[in-house]
Amino acid sequence: MPSGAQRIDAMKIFLFARDGAGDHIRNAVIRTVPETEVYSSMDSLAGRIMSQPKGAAFAFLIAGSKRELEEMHLMKWLLHGIGTILILPDGDADTVAAGYELRPRFMGCLHDDGDEIAAVLSRMLAREGWGKSAVVPDGSKRSDAGTGS
C-alpha cells in the first residue's frame, strides 16, 4: 500500500463542542463525515490529537463562548501542523483577532449555516485526499472525496 494511502486511512476528524454550543453545526459535520470523533472536554481532545500521527488529524473546534476560545489558546501548539476549522462565538473584531491567532484554515461563527460549514470541511478533506465516504451538501454519498475542487 502506498504511504499516501496509509495517511488517508489514518486521517481522523476531531470535533470539539460543549453541549448546546453550535449543535446545528456539529450535527451537520457528523452527517457529512459520520466517522467524526466528538469531544466535549479539551483535555480529552488534546490527548486524542497527541496520539494521532502529525498530518493525520483535522480539528473542528466550536467555541461556544469567549472563555472557551481563550481555553483553546492553551492548546495552540498542538494545532500547529494540522488542519483546523474554528467556529467563533461571535464576529466581534477582538474575537476574530483571537481566532486568527490559532491559525485556522477556515473560521466561521456560531450563527452561520451548519450545512455550509460542513460543505467547507468536505472540500478541505477532498483537497487533502481523504478517500473515505463523505456526504456532499445535496445529501448524496460520494465515495471518492479526493476529486475536490
MOTAVEN-V711071 format. One record per backbone hydrogen bond with DSSP energy under -1.0 kcal/mol. CO is the residue of the C=O (numbers start at 1). NH is the residue of the N-H. E is the energy in kcal/mol with one decimal. If there is no record, write none. Layout:
# MOTAVEN-V711071
((CO	NH	E) (CO	NH	E))
This chain:
# MOTAVEN-V711071
((2	6	-1.5) (3	7	-1.8) (4	8	-2.0) (5	9	-2.6) (6	10	-2.0) (12	58	-2.1) (13	37	-3.0) (14	60	-3.1) (15	39	-3.1) (16	62	-2.6) (18	21	-2.3) (22	26	-2.7) (23	27	-2.9) (24	28	-1.4) (25	29	-2.4) (26	30	-2.4) (27	31	-2.1) (28	32	-1.8) (29	33	-3.2) (32	135	-2.2) (33	36	-2.2) (37	15	-3.1) (39	17	-2.3) (41	45	-2.3) (42	46	-3.0) (43	47	-2.4) (44	48	-2.1) (45	49	-2.6) (46	50	-2.4) (47	51	-1.2) (49	52	-1.2) (53	56	-2.1) (56	12	-2.0) (58	14	-3.0) (59	85	-2.4) (60	16	-2.7) (61	87	-3.2) (65	69	-1.9) (66	70	-2.2) (67	71	-2.2) (68	72	-2.0) (69	73	-1.0) (71	74	-1.3) (72	75	-1.3) (73	76	-1.3) (75	79	-1.1) (79	82	-2.0) (83	59	-3.0) (84	105	-2.8) (84	106	-1.2) (85	61	-3.1) (86	108	-2.3) (87	63	-2.9) (88	110	-2.0) (92	96	-2.7) (93	97	-2.4) (94	98	-2.2) (95	99	-2.2) (96	100	-2.3) (97	101	-1.0) (99	102	-1.7) (100	103	-1.8) (106	86	-2.6) (108	88	-3.4) (109	112	-2.2) (113	117	-1.8) (114	118	-2.5) (115	119	-1.9) (116	120	-1.6) (117	121	-2.0) (118	122	-2.4) (119	123	-2.3) (120	124	-2.4) (121	125	-2.7) (122	126	-2.1) (123	127	-2.2) (124	128	-1.6) (125	130	-2.6) (126	129	-1.1) (134	142	-2.6) (136	139	-2.9) (140	136	-2.1) (142	134	-2.3))
